[in-house]
Amino acid sequence: MTALDQQTSARQSSLRASNLALVARTVCASARPLSRADVAAATSMTRTTATRLADELVAGGVLGEIEPDGGGRRGRPATPLVPGSRLAAVGLQVNAGFLAVRVVDLRGRVVAESLEYADLVESDPEAALDRLGALSARVLAGLPEGLRLVGAGLALPGIVAAATGTLLRAPNLGWSGVRPAELLDPAAVAGLPLRVGNEASLAARTVAEVAPGRPGPFPDFVYLSGEIGIGGAAVVGGEVMAGRHGWAGEIGHVCVDPAGPACRCGSTGCLETYAGRDALLAAAGLTPASTLAHLAELAASGDARAREAVTAAARALGVALAGVINVLDIPTVVLGGHLAQVADLLRPELESRLRERVLSARWTPPAIHAGKNIPAPGATGAAYRELAGVLTDPARWLP
């Protein structure tokens, strides 16, 4: 083969890969099943080309087909295309209060999962990851035959150096300088490379996308992940804003009062010392074993201490979020985790504070939304991130 022939072959291969990705993304982004003719129209391909590429993707499991709905029309109905069900990813999560494993397919369905509650504050990372590995191995052992795993991701509540897979620091876990891939049994991720990421950034993906490759309702938003601590992420154009080193979004450690309580991070007056789950319960006179539902009941019944705790948390959130909105011009806020559970309690005071503090509020009032109540959104987001790789380059997953 001549050099010219090689260049021509490479261009053709690259064009095929790009077109396969375009067809896969088009089908996965659609809220309804698409026919091959729909795909051709949406991508400006010829019907023949779109059909050939769709057939390849169906054969490889990237796309699937469902029974056509004749809809009373004459002629043979087109066979609708949907995301495939034979490719899935493993999402793992370690938080201060639980361990989680979720296997999610390209349709966004949870194929298998397990969640184990545990007190992991100031825990030993090797012991915690051993528990996570055993939990994951049990989940993977029960997967249906024919399911192909394409990747594995781990969500952690702290600063992560993605390039080396190192958790630099997680104040609420008490972990520093941990490389989970070296401590986790390879069987826990089916021998796949493990990608580590920040829990809040990964959880934000479950708001940015309602399923892998399918956009959610808000293209731009600030996400707060609430548990014992508070994580955060800014999403612009459906993509998480990572920052220079991938550490952007640490809203929980924005100072709302320099003279405030000491934080596990070593600073004082951080947002999570007022609005973190344990801090909120303690301010209401409740123990960590109490529930947010109980706090809400007390506040609704007029309990002074519970109401003051909620008000203090909302004020602190208002200070931190106003700064973020003023700097980034993202007036949509999504509350996740425990903050979503008390969003209705927080909203009046929080919206009032934001109206006072956000410079643009007169023209674009900040909007507060409660996130979906799904367990371990960081694990789900970790799986979504791995599945995004399939949509970027589906050719590598074809026979």
Steps between C-alpha positions, in 0.01 A plus 500: 500500500637840402524793739210665316291186540582492870395864544176437312427193715570695819267782395225255416544325834490831684188609309328169580585534870368858508177402325447204731537732799258750344233234448549359852480844662194595296305194612610525864421871520144455379214483748312271260607200290623596154463321170793469263331764285482729805872451557579577137298822518653607833858436386467608134622158390354303215246238602733227377795625707292552814348153468839332452653677801195434718513131409864484608419667831207265563719197426759627750247570774554877503145545370195281533170452323150485640174378355353755259174672571292499184291789623223416256715596202518300179809311394774335695584705810862603557691321776581758770854542627581549869821494709638149543448283804805275463765753603526626857743664742578456869464801729640484855473754779650549844340769714526574869178311564483221241657280234322449168529300179281556194513341155330724243436426131491736202127549545565641847345200670648364822577137418620415850590688815578476868532765769648441844468763772808547715673760714814575300600827667873479583501147358789284383508522118628147447226349717230715340611412149515131595133526601417680178683235299307218666173685439585554135610140445160379624318739266710403198451130569125543449510685167298355213681300232595690188549833677830662405669737743676792334650682797507562874502824696527591868347812656673639810414806715821697468771644279606251233803512271334332203822448303648274769176374653604638839262627766705790629275581792152414626450684831185315608650159429832601651683367193804656334725379220295188427519316165186283498599299192794361698280399795189373323495137390497492115211252520289780647509678163517191277866570427418835337710814551352708785438872448467705817307827521345750737161387631318831446634547147388150408162538672442819300509285184173339609338843475680603181389172339178309568667197335840456334518750217150640557501862625320590820273803550776747599799562272660731758467459877680493832467166677532445874552149627389468860601227744708531818694759305406705195652464156429705193540534127433761234359371171515707181356378173437161655868455593643512852741789543815328623740789558874505432577191708154340506427625851231759426172496690603468865207715611477322835828663600408853398527709816171661602630629836872518585408497870280194457549141618813300423473278193666163442686656208696714749327829426213668685148602411473279189155456348479137604542590868154660472324307224663155508265224610652440844543872564137568409371223726725605788384860476143374531591304814486163321752217483669377179268198514198727450344548158445809292132406492490535880673837476243610242214389727642697791550812290150473352350465848666823611791358702717809558835321499425304183379811321808697603728220378330504159515880486873502587570239234305698240685819590835328464394349167388846388840652573694222325270465201469874443876517461500212253212646296653848493832361376373240252162642386323166553171580678358147500578298815427130549510365856593134533534249782366608839456856373243375249306341785462836676489719188146620572605608850812676377350666192319806649795628701754393236317676216464811716874506570585448135272785393692726736849384408495407131567809290296379200205369705280791392512379140559126543389379845696192613295181486533223759415143397504177700695221334359154441494277804726223370744307716871551439483745208878511494511130410243558227698793365819293504325240283365773269852633450626160389205454264570841347818344360291252304304782335819690424661202325253217444719347230733347760210304648387346171598151383 
